[in-house]
Amino acid sequence: MHAPTALSDPDIRVRTATHADGDTLVELISLVDLQLRAEELPGALDPMRHALTDSDEGPLSHRRNHFLIAENSDGVPVGAITCGPAKWMSNPSRSPTIMRRRIAERVSTVHGLAVVPAYRNRGIARALLHHAEETFRDAGYTALTLRHDRSLTKFYGRLGYTSHNRLSLTLPTGELLSLVDRGWKHAFKILSPTASITTVQGMPTITGALSD
């Protein structure tokens, strides 16, 4: 699970994070503008530190979470991606209780994707995201979502993501789950042929992601 994975750049390798990488991940993900005050940042990243203490033999690195670090040829961390269940998935006002487990088993979220400034524009972010997508696809997930600054719409579009002001997901009951986070855009990518993106109420919507 922790064997390095080669990238197109031979000087950069990706590996799964370990419990010892807590400070490294916090430092790297802090490069992302999370739209938080400085004093709020440590508390916001504490769940990531806690999740790093979990591990299992499944395809994801830390139970329902997946953490990857990119290193240069000297073993210095230069990028990271952190993925896992989104907060809305366990929020009673946003996610139906009866559907929570299925949602968490089929849909995941990129919480942070960061590359240190000196190593940007080398394809590292693209490689980290692609690596994560393949792992979630192999684990049976049907869609990957994320929130991003509006300035990154074209970047994620080139990587196959559909961006919109809302994250919309159809439930097996036919109901529409629709979420909005002020100041952010949502983006999502289909990982399975059983799911698709359709237009519902004028919005691009993840459909079939939760079907048996």
RASUL-V830882 format. One record per backbone hydrogen bond with DSSP energy under -1.0 kcal/mol. CO is the residue of the C=O (numbers start at 1). NH is the residue of the N-H. Records with the same first field share a line. If there is no record, write none. Layout:
CO = NH ; NH
This chain:
5 = 14
9 = 12
12 = 7
13 = 71
14 = 5
15 = 69
18 = 21
19 = 22
21 = 25
22 = 26
23 = 27
24 = 28
25 = 29
26 = 30
28 = 31
29 = 32
32 = 34
37 = 40 ; 41
40 = 44
41 = 45
45 = 49
46 = 50
47 = 51
48 = 52
50 = 53
51 = 54
62 = 65
65 = 62
66 = 83
67 = 17
68 = 81
69 = 15
70 = 78 ; 79
71 = 13
72 = 75
76 = 72
78 = 116
79 = 70
80 = 114
81 = 68
82 = 111 ; 112
83 = 66
84 = 109
86 = 89
87 = 90
88 = 91
91 = 94 ; 95
96 = 99
97 = 100
99 = 103
100 = 104
101 = 105
103 = 107
106 = 142 ; 143
108 = 145
109 = 84
112 = 82
114 = 80
116 = 119
117 = 120
123 = 127
124 = 128
125 = 129
126 = 130
127 = 131
128 = 132
129 = 133
130 = 134
131 = 135
132 = 136
133 = 137
134 = 138
135 = 139
136 = 141
137 = 140
142 = 191 ; 192
143 = 108
144 = 189
145 = 110
146 = 187
148 = 185
149 = 152
150 = 153
152 = 156
153 = 157
154 = 158
156 = 161
157 = 160
162 = 188
164 = 186
167 = 179
168 = 206
169 = 177
171 = 174
175 = 171
177 = 169
179 = 167
181 = 184
185 = 148
186 = 164
187 = 146
188 = 162
189 = 144
192 = 195
196 = 207
198 = 205
200 = 203
203 = 200
205 = 198
206 = 170
207 = 196
